[in-house]
Amino acid sequence: MSSILLVVLTIIVTVATTWVVMRFVLNGRSQKILKDAEAEAEVLKKNKLLEAKEQFVSMKSEYEKEVASRNAKMQQAEVRIQQREMNLNQKQGELQRKNTEVDAIKENLESQIDLVDKKKKELEALHRKELEQLETISGLSAEEAKDKLIESLKDEAKTGAMSYINEIMEEAKMNANKEAKRIIIQTIQRVATEAAIENSVTVFNIESDEIKGRIIGREGRNIRALEAATGVEIIVDDTPEAIVLSAFDPVRREIARLALHQLVSDGRIHPARIEEVVTKVKKQVEEEIIETGKRTTIDLGIHGLHPELIRMVGKMKYRSSYGQNLLQHARETANLCSVMAAELGLNPKKAKRAGLLHDIGKVPDDEPELPHALLGMKLAEQYKEKPDICNAIGSHHEETEMTSLLAPIVQVCDAISGARPGARREIVEAYIKRLNDLENLALSYPGVQKTYAIQAGRELRVIVGADKVDDKSVETLSFDIAKKIQDEMTYPGQVKITVIRETRSVSYAK
């Protein structure tokens, strides 16, 4: 037991000693740690204080710089404001000085105006006094004296003006007549063309009389088909190696001549072939008309014409005016207009253009009742020609008022071209107009497709559509046309009206 107690006591003593020692050791370490921590905290504190001081110093320097820059700007602004104040003070001083000067000038002007008013009143008084003295001496009032003076001056001026005007007019008449004669004579001399007389027949030459029978055909069917297709009267008589084509329209005669030439050359002559060839030749003649118009404009140096006007110019080749070829007349008139306009100091190109187009109213496809000059003017306006050219076309027969200098030139040159000896024949023009009227009268009836005046207007052939006019109406139509011709037209002898109604049936074998 004692040993056990001894052991226990020993253990207790050992534990207590160990605890005391451990506590002493731990207290020493903790104090050291605390001291180290305090030392480290003191170092950190010093470092932070240094950083804060440095940051404060830098912020303070930046602030001071900003304050200094703001102060500098404020000083500059104060300097500018001071300069403006000085300028304003100077301007105010100048304004005050100018106001003072203006007031002085105003006072001076007012005093001068008062002085002028006084002088004016004095002059008026003196003038009245002098007038009274003059009226007393002359025995007339001022108004009466003024009227007498004006009348005497008027009479003197009229006498002088009339003598001066008479001298000028006499001199102008002498010079004008002489100058006009010189210009016209020079123009005529510089533009000389041959006289052109168109006939109403064309002679078609053939190689032998045997061809006449083939042209006539069995029971005359070929010649009837040719006359119906072309509207030309074909006269086959005893004249050797010749057939006469008679028609007032030169275009129809040319179509018939060319068609006959092709038919005779080809050898095949029958109604179907005749119609085919005539249709083909019509197209060729139309192309020739356009080509003629183009060549004419190129020869005359006229550019920019509407294609339809060019076609009408070409169509003039196959028309005549009082027996004078219309295209030749138009070219001659154009050249005369150009020369005369150049002599008068006007535009020769415009004058030439107006001269070429002055008779286009004679060749339209449809022929209304308007005179050809007015119709030509409307056509020129329709195709955008200039107003002075349109007026020259419309007024060359004085059917509308002349508004341009080109108009009298075109009128004079048209008369010069038509008045040359041998240029025109009045009878032909009247004859052609009568035949045109005959055809147009028959065309006005419904169902009429074509009309041809043949045998110098002694026969009118009327072709009607079989689907629009029946056999019973044919006789009525011919009677009505004859009655209307008899009532409305003047003509020698009698006119035979032949109405042709043809029924065709066409089929194709495929």
Buried (B, 14 or more C-beta within 10 A) or exposed (E): EEEEEEEEEEEEEEEEEEEEEEEEEEEEEEEEEEEEEEEEEEEEEEEEEEEEEEEEEEEEEEEEEEEEEEEEEEEEEEEEEEEEEEEEEEEEEEEEEEEEEEEEEEEEEEEEEEEEEEEEEEEEEEEEEEEEEEBEEEEEEEEEBEEEEEEEEEEEEEEEEEEEEEEEEEEEEEEEEEEEEEBBEEBBEEBEBEEBBBEBBBEBEBEEEEBBEBBBBEEEEBBBBBBBBBBBBBBBEEEEEBBBBBBBBBBBBBBBBBBBBBBBEEEEBBBEBBBBBBEEBBEBBBEBBBEBBBBBBEEBEBEEBBEBBBBBBBBBBBBBBBBBBBBBBBBBBBBBBBBBBBBBEBBBBBBBBBBBBBBBBBBBEEBEEBBBBBBBBBBBBEBEBBEBBBBBBBBBBEEBEBBBBBBBBBBBBBEBBBEBEEBBBEEBBEBBEBBBBBBBBBEEBEBBEBBBBBBBBBBBBBBBBEEEBEEEBBEEBBEBBBEBBEEEEEBEEEBEBEBBBEEEEEEEEE
